[in-house]
Amino acid sequence: MNNTPLVMQTPSASTAADGGTKRTVVVLGIPFKDVSFKDVVEWVSQRVRSRRPGYIATANMDFIMQAWRDPEQQRILLEADLVVADGIPIVWLSRLMGFGLKERVTGSDLVPLFAELCAREGYSLYGLGGAPGVAEKAMACLSQRYHGLRVAGCYSPPKADLLAMNNAEILSRLEAANPDILLVAFGAPKQEKWVNMHIREWRVPVSIGIGGSLDFLAGTQKRAPRIFQKLALEWLWRMLSDPPRLFKRYSSNLFFFAITLIKLLVMRFGPCGKMPRIASDPTERNVLESLKAQRIAFPDTTDQRAVEAFRNACKNTNGKRALIIDLEARAWLTILELGILVEGSRDCRANGSLCYVLATHPRAAKAFRFYRLDRYLHTAERIEEIFSSLRTQQTRAVERETCTVSRGQLTLALPAELTAANLESVKAKLNQVWQGWEHEKQCEGVIVDATALEFLDSAALGFLNGLRKQTAEADQTFRCLGFHGAALQTLKIARLDTLFCETQKETEQRV
């Protein structure tokens, strides 16, 4: 059992657990890589050579606030290839929690370093976003500063909501330009969501959201003087330079930081509920086998062999067996332990496996909810809860079909998660049924059944909104049923709840 307090940990323990690689620490529910500017530039160079599309997020305290409110934004940051700390409060918190990040790595300072790398290695750079003419001017400034820089192109698309953008044109421009590094300046969280929607469609090795960095390069906005940057007061300079736009944002960030720190300290050192009595179950092995699940213990992070064995167990899941990670009554996890846990869960997801975390101690369970990590890690305080969930998943896999037709109504049953990663397969099944349905002239309407849906992203929102419009154009009814939890929250953030939830209420009354 590891009851490491919030502020006590030795550097040697972190080194042992890290094994010489770049460690991941989870600060307020977001996994940050412990990297320097030099490390990031080297990572980018290796990624360009590999030609595998990857995404860098430069997250600050405002990002964390957004992620706590927005399940999609948190999921993007949890699954980004590299998340760096672009806010000094994050670095301070990591140090307070015993595993300090090396330094603040700002997007505005990374852009010139990427331009220098491109000029040195012959890579190409593309600027996307900003007001009309800003990207072009910013790229011109970089070309003057770094002799030999190859600018693949630049484009400032017309201002529009995420789901209303002319993505076909933007993607066509990127396909023709074929850049090595893509700078996306749409502002957060729009830039993160846009990249996540399309990263599987392009061949760009590195993309990064850079917020207002193009404006700084183009000179349309002035960055804080060096003294403010060195004193970690760049936020104050920006707030004073544009109070109407930024005062509310930065004051909210400061309030959030202070209140969250107080709550975290109370949760860590304050009273907690009693541990539930856990009776041994001699039939558990048989239950696990019947549910095609494996239960493993979370490792002692000072034992490098145990950590590697745990990581290998997570990486070697094949989609056929669920993984249950048992925290073994740990009362608290350090931010480094949370990093190992999040990475393990991410590996399971990448292999198509279900992953559960058994957090039997009330304090640990509360911490997962506080960080909003229970939306990603599927935590439970009792093994029986996990068994029940697995049985439900098995039943749904056997009984539910994606698309069914009955009495002139096509019912689209959404899976537990509908994202850019699995959207094409859902579309293919829908189109197959739809074509036969229309051919037989039986089309009266569509019902979207979201009762099993736990998470959806902007790509899925675009698909559902397009389906709604398609049925309206064909003079067919469109109704929704069962949106709840994080999926409903995503609808509200996109301001689509009035369109989908009104039809949901009508359907519930009808049923």
DOVO-742370 format. One line per 10 residues: number of its first residue (from 1); their letters; for each residue x, y, z of C-alpha. Coordinates in steps of 0.25 Angstrom, whole numbers. Layout:
BEGIN
NUM) A) X Y Z ~ ...
//
This chain:
BEGIN
1) MNNTPLVMQT) 0 0 0 ~ 5 14 -4 ~ 0 25 5 ~ 10 36 -1 ~ 5 50 4 ~ 2 61 -5 ~ 16 69 -3 ~ 25 58 1 ~ 33 50 -9 ~ 48 48 -12
11) PSASTAADGG) 54 50 -26 ~ 60 36 -26 ~ 47 29 -26 ~ 42 37 -38 ~ 55 33 -45 ~ 53 18 -42 ~ 39 18 -47 ~ 43 26 -59 ~ 53 16 -64 ~ 61 27 -71
21) TKRTVVVLGI) 49 31 -80 ~ 41 44 -81 ~ 32 42 -69 ~ 17 46 -70 ~ 11 53 -58 ~ -4 55 -56 ~ -7 69 -51 ~ -22 72 -48 ~ -26 61 -58 ~ -17 65 -69
31) PFKDVSFKDV) -5 56 -73 ~ 8 65 -75 ~ 21 60 -80 ~ 33 64 -72 ~ 40 71 -84 ~ 49 83 -87 ~ 49 91 -100 ~ 60 83 -105 ~ 53 70 -102 ~ 41 75 -110
41) VEWVSQRVRS) 49 79 -122 ~ 56 66 -122 ~ 42 59 -121 ~ 37 67 -133 ~ 49 63 -141 ~ 48 48 -138 ~ 33 49 -141 ~ 35 56 -155 ~ 45 45 -159 ~ 35 34 -155
51) RRPGYIATAN) 24 41 -163 ~ 13 37 -153 ~ 3 47 -150 ~ 4 53 -136 ~ -2 64 -128 ~ 4 74 -117 ~ -4 81 -107 ~ 1 93 -100 ~ -8 93 -88 ~ -9 104 -77
61) MDFIMQAWRD) -19 106 -65 ~ -30 111 -75 ~ -29 97 -82 ~ -31 90 -69 ~ -43 98 -66 ~ -48 95 -80 ~ -45 80 -78 ~ -52 79 -65 ~ -65 85 -71 ~ -63 79 -85
71) PEQQRILLEA) -62 63 -86 ~ -57 64 -100 ~ -46 74 -97 ~ -41 65 -86 ~ -41 53 -95 ~ -33 60 -105 ~ -23 64 -95 ~ -23 50 -89 ~ -20 44 -102 ~ -11 55 -109
81) DLVVADGIPI) 3 49 -113 ~ 10 60 -105 ~ 4 70 -95 ~ 14 81 -89 ~ 11 91 -78 ~ 9 105 -84 ~ 5 111 -70 ~ 14 113 -58 ~ 3 109 -48 ~ 4 95 -54
91) VWLSRLMGFG) 19 94 -51 ~ 17 100 -37 ~ 6 89 -34 ~ 15 78 -40 ~ 26 82 -30 ~ 16 83 -19 ~ 12 69 -22 ~ 26 64 -21 ~ 29 62 -36 ~ 33 75 -42
101) LKERVTGSDL) 32 77 -57 ~ 46 82 -63 ~ 40 96 -68 ~ 29 103 -74 ~ 28 100 -89 ~ 21 111 -96 ~ 15 110 -110 ~ 19 124 -113 ~ 34 120 -111 ~ 33 106 -118
111) VPLFAELCAR) 28 112 -131 ~ 42 119 -134 ~ 49 107 -129 ~ 41 99 -139 ~ 44 109 -150 ~ 59 108 -147 ~ 58 92 -147 ~ 51 93 -161 ~ 62 102 -166 ~ 73 93 -161
121) EGYSLYGLGG) 67 80 -165 ~ 59 84 -178 ~ 46 81 -172 ~ 34 90 -176 ~ 24 98 -168 ~ 10 102 -170 ~ 2 113 -163 ~ -13 111 -161 ~ -23 121 -154 ~ -23 135 -149
131) APGVAEKAMA) -30 147 -156 ~ -29 149 -171 ~ -14 152 -174 ~ -8 148 -161 ~ -3 134 -164 ~ 3 140 -177 ~ 10 151 -170 ~ 15 142 -158 ~ 21 132 -168 ~ 28 143 -175
141) CLSQRYHGLR) 34 148 -162 ~ 39 134 -159 ~ 45 132 -173 ~ 53 145 -171 ~ 58 141 -158 ~ 62 127 -162 ~ 69 126 -175 ~ 65 114 -183 ~ 52 111 -176 ~ 42 104 -185
151) VAGCYSPPKA) 28 110 -183 ~ 18 99 -189 ~ 7 109 -188 ~ -2 118 -180 ~ -17 120 -179 ~ -27 128 -171 ~ -40 121 -172 ~ -53 130 -171 ~ -58 131 -156 ~ -68 120 -153
161) DLLAMNNAEI) -73 110 -142 ~ -65 97 -142 ~ -77 89 -149 ~ -79 100 -159 ~ -65 101 -165 ~ -62 98 -179 ~ -53 86 -175 ~ -52 80 -189 ~ -45 92 -194 ~ -35 93 -182
171) LSRLEAANPD) -32 78 -184 ~ -30 80 -199 ~ -20 91 -196 ~ -12 82 -186 ~ -12 70 -195 ~ -6 79 -207 ~ 4 86 -197 ~ 8 73 -190 ~ 15 80 -178 ~ 24 74 -168
181) ILLVAFGAPK) 19 83 -157 ~ 5 89 -156 ~ 3 101 -147 ~ -12 102 -143 ~ -17 116 -138 ~ -32 115 -136 ~ -31 117 -121 ~ -35 107 -110 ~ -43 98 -110 ~ -46 99 -124
191) QEKWVNMHIR) -32 96 -130 ~ -31 84 -121 ~ -45 79 -126 ~ -42 82 -140 ~ -29 74 -140 ~ -35 62 -133 ~ -46 62 -144 ~ -37 61 -156 ~ -23 56 -151 ~ -27 42 -156
201) EWRVPVSIGI) -29 48 -170 ~ -16 54 -173 ~ -1 51 -174 ~ 4 62 -166 ~ 14 57 -156 ~ 13 68 -145 ~ 2 77 -142 ~ 1 87 -131 ~ -9 97 -125 ~ -3 110 -123
211) GGSLDFLAGT) -14 120 -120 ~ -10 134 -122 ~ 5 131 -126 ~ 3 135 -140 ~ -2 149 -136 ~ 10 151 -128 ~ 19 147 -140 ~ 11 156 -149 ~ 12 168 -139 ~ -3 169 -138
221) QKRAPRIFQK) -2 166 -123 ~ 10 170 -115 ~ 16 159 -105 ~ 20 162 -91 ~ 34 168 -89 ~ 44 158 -85 ~ 44 162 -70 ~ 30 159 -69 ~ 32 145 -76 ~ 44 142 -66
231) LALEWLWRML) 36 146 -54 ~ 24 137 -59 ~ 15 149 -60 ~ 12 148 -75 ~ -2 146 -71 ~ -3 159 -64 ~ 3 167 -76 ~ -7 161 -85 ~ -19 164 -76 ~ -15 178 -74
241) SDPPRLFKRY) -13 180 -89 ~ -27 175 -92 ~ -35 176 -80 ~ -49 175 -86 ~ -45 162 -93 ~ -36 155 -83 ~ -39 160 -69 ~ -50 151 -67 ~ -42 139 -72 ~ -30 141 -64
251) SSNLFFFAIT) -37 145 -51 ~ -45 132 -53 ~ -32 124 -55 ~ -26 130 -42 ~ -39 127 -34 ~ -40 113 -40 ~ -25 110 -36 ~ -27 115 -22 ~ -40 108 -19 ~ -35 95 -25
261) LIKLLVMRFG) -22 95 -17 ~ -30 97 -4 ~ -40 86 -8 ~ -28 77 -12 ~ -21 79 2 ~ -34 76 9 ~ -37 64 1 ~ -23 59 3 ~ -22 61 18 ~ -36 63 23
271) PCGKMPRIAS) -45 52 28 ~ -51 41 18 ~ -61 30 19 ~ -58 16 24 ~ -53 5 16 ~ -64 -5 11 ~ -62 -19 16 ~ -57 -27 5 ~ -61 -42 6 ~ -52 -52 -1
281) DPTERNVLES) -60 -59 -13 ~ -55 -73 -16 ~ -62 -73 -29 ~ -56 -60 -34 ~ -46 -67 -44 ~ -58 -74 -50 ~ -66 -61 -51 ~ -54 -54 -58 ~ -52 -65 -68 ~ -67 -65 -71
291) LKAQRIAFPD) -66 -50 -73 ~ -53 -51 -81 ~ -46 -41 -71 ~ -32 -41 -65 ~ -30 -35 -51 ~ -16 -29 -49 ~ -10 -21 -37 ~ -5 -7 -39 ~ 10 -8 -37 ~ 20 -2 -26
301) TTDQRAVEAF) 25 10 -34 ~ 39 9 -28 ~ 40 -5 -34 ~ 44 -3 -48 ~ 42 -18 -52 ~ 28 -17 -46 ~ 25 -4 -54 ~ 30 -10 -67 ~ 22 -23 -65 ~ 9 -15 -62
311) RNACKNTNGK) 12 -6 -75 ~ 14 -19 -83 ~ 1 -25 -78 ~ -7 -12 -82 ~ 0 -12 -96 ~ -2 -27 -99 ~ -17 -26 -97 ~ -24 -31 -110 ~ -38 -26 -110 ~ -43 -39 -106
321) RALIIDLEAR) -41 -38 -91 ~ -44 -27 -81 ~ -34 -22 -71 ~ -37 -19 -57 ~ -26 -11 -50 ~ -27 -13 -35 ~ -21 -2 -26 ~ -21 -11 -14 ~ -27 -1 -4 ~ -17 10 -7
331) AWLTILELGI) -22 23 -1 ~ -15 32 -10 ~ -8 32 -23 ~ 4 42 -26 ~ 3 49 -39 ~ 14 40 -45 ~ 6 28 -41 ~ -6 34 -48 ~ 2 36 -60 ~ 6 21 -61
341) LVEGSRDCRA) -9 18 -59 ~ -14 27 -70 ~ -4 22 -80 ~ -7 8 -76 ~ -22 11 -79 ~ -19 18 -92 ~ -11 6 -97 ~ -23 -3 -94 ~ -32 6 -101 ~ -23 6 -113
351) NGSLCYVLAT) -24 -9 -114 ~ -39 -9 -113 ~ -40 -14 -99 ~ -49 -10 -87 ~ -41 -4 -75 ~ -46 -3 -61 ~ -39 3 -48 ~ -43 -3 -35 ~ -41 8 -25 ~ -47 2 -12
361) HPRAAKAFRF) -42 13 -3 ~ -52 25 -1 ~ -41 35 -2 ~ -35 30 -15 ~ -49 28 -21 ~ -52 42 -18 ~ -39 47 -24 ~ -43 41 -37 ~ -56 48 -37 ~ -50 61 -33
371) YRLDRYLHTA) -40 60 -45 ~ -51 56 -54 ~ -43 44 -57 ~ -55 34 -55 ~ -60 39 -68 ~ -48 32 -75 ~ -43 21 -65 ~ -56 15 -62 ~ -54 14 -47 ~ -62 6 -37
381) ERIEEIFSSL) -61 4 -22 ~ -66 -11 -22 ~ -62 -22 -31 ~ -77 -26 -33 ~ -79 -12 -40 ~ -69 -16 -50 ~ -75 -30 -52 ~ -89 -24 -54 ~ -83 -14 -64 ~ -76 -25 -72
391) RTQQTRAVER) -89 -34 -72 ~ -96 -22 -78 ~ -86 -20 -88 ~ -87 -34 -92 ~ -102 -34 -93 ~ -101 -21 -102 ~ -91 -28 -111 ~ -100 -40 -113 ~ -114 -33 -114 ~ -112 -20 -120
401) ETCTVSRGQL) -110 -17 -134 ~ -105 -3 -139 ~ -117 -1 -149 ~ -131 -7 -149 ~ -143 -4 -157 ~ -157 -6 -151 ~ -171 -1 -155 ~ -164 10 -165 ~ -155 15 -154 ~ -140 13 -155
411) TLALPAELTA) -133 12 -141 ~ -119 15 -140 ~ -113 10 -127 ~ -101 17 -123 ~ -89 10 -117 ~ -83 13 -103 ~ -73 23 -110 ~ -75 30 -123 ~ -63 37 -128 ~ -55 40 -140
421) ANLESVKAKL) -48 27 -138 ~ -60 18 -140 ~ -69 27 -147 ~ -67 22 -161 ~ -71 8 -157 ~ -84 13 -151 ~ -86 21 -164 ~ -84 9 -173 ~ -94 0 -165 ~ -104 12 -166
431) NQVWQGWEHE) -102 14 -180 ~ -104 -1 -183 ~ -117 -2 -176 ~ -122 12 -181 ~ -120 9 -196 ~ -129 -4 -195 ~ -139 4 -186 ~ -140 15 -196 ~ -141 6 -208 ~ -153 -1 -202
441) KQCEGVIVDA) -160 13 -200 ~ -162 10 -185 ~ -155 23 -180 ~ -163 30 -169 ~ -153 34 -159 ~ -140 32 -151 ~ -139 29 -136 ~ -125 31 -130 ~ -124 22 -118 ~ -113 28 -109
451) TALEFLDSAA) -116 20 -96 ~ -103 12 -97 ~ -95 25 -101 ~ -85 30 -91 ~ -76 39 -99 ~ -76 46 -113 ~ -67 56 -119 ~ -69 67 -129 ~ -67 58 -141 ~ -79 50 -136
461) LGFLNGLRKQ) -87 63 -134 ~ -85 67 -148 ~ -89 53 -153 ~ -102 53 -144 ~ -105 68 -148 ~ -103 64 -163 ~ -113 52 -161 ~ -123 61 -155 ~ -122 71 -167 ~ -123 59 -176
471) TAEADQTFRC) -136 54 -171 ~ -142 68 -170 ~ -139 70 -185 ~ -145 56 -188 ~ -158 61 -180 ~ -155 50 -170 ~ -156 50 -155 ~ -144 51 -146 ~ -144 47 -131 ~ -134 44 -121
481) LGFHGAALQT) -135 36 -108 ~ -126 34 -96 ~ -115 45 -97 ~ -109 46 -83 ~ -96 49 -75 ~ -84 53 -82 ~ -90 51 -96 ~ -102 61 -92 ~ -91 71 -86 ~ -84 71 -99
491) LKIARLDTLF) -97 74 -107 ~ -100 86 -97 ~ -86 91 -99 ~ -88 91 -114 ~ -101 97 -112 ~ -108 86 -119 ~ -116 81 -107 ~ -128 89 -112 ~ -128 81 -125 ~ -126 67 -120
501) CETQKETEQR) -132 68 -106 ~ -145 73 -110 ~ -147 61 -119 ~ -142 53 -108 ~ -153 57 -99 ~ -163 55 -110 ~ -158 41 -112 ~ -158 38 -97 ~ -173 42 -96 ~ -177 34 -108
511) V) -169 22 -103
//
